Amino acid sequence: MNRIIIILGMLLGLSMLPAHAHHAFSAEFDSDNPVHLEGKVTKVDWINPHAWIHVEVTKEDGSTENWLVEGGTPNSLFRRGITRKTLVPGTKIIIDGFRAKLDVFAAAGRRITFPDGTQVFLGTAGVGAPDDGAEPIDK
């Protein structure tokens, strides 16, 4: 009887652990609404499951918009050459991606272009984004 109680207690404890689900691209982002953002990095959140790049974009009228761009995992970005040293605040970048369905100034990043012209795949493969799974793009 004690064994059954212990096993049930362990199962109950395991059932209370948080479950981490991954979203499909189409749940959050609009593949029919591409964005082209040119601006400077203000902050990068190197967190799992996705890194987030904060970009200040200056519009033609001189006003600014602060965009939040989702990238791949920190590990996948690091393997492509995107590190804490390449995305420091103040770095001018271009990001092509797809606008979020709900948040006006959020997007899923597809490609990042650095000041030297180098382009790198910014997204995550396997989640249903357009051209899903593209190899890193180097110029």
Secondary structure, 3 states (H helix, E strand, C coil): CHHHHHHHHHHHHHHCCCCCCCCCHHHHEEEEEEEEEEEEEEEEECCCCCCEEEEEEECCCCCEEEEEEECCCHHHHHHCCCCCCCCCCCCEEEEEEEEECCCCCEEEEEEEECCCCCEEECCCCCCCCCCCCCCCCCC
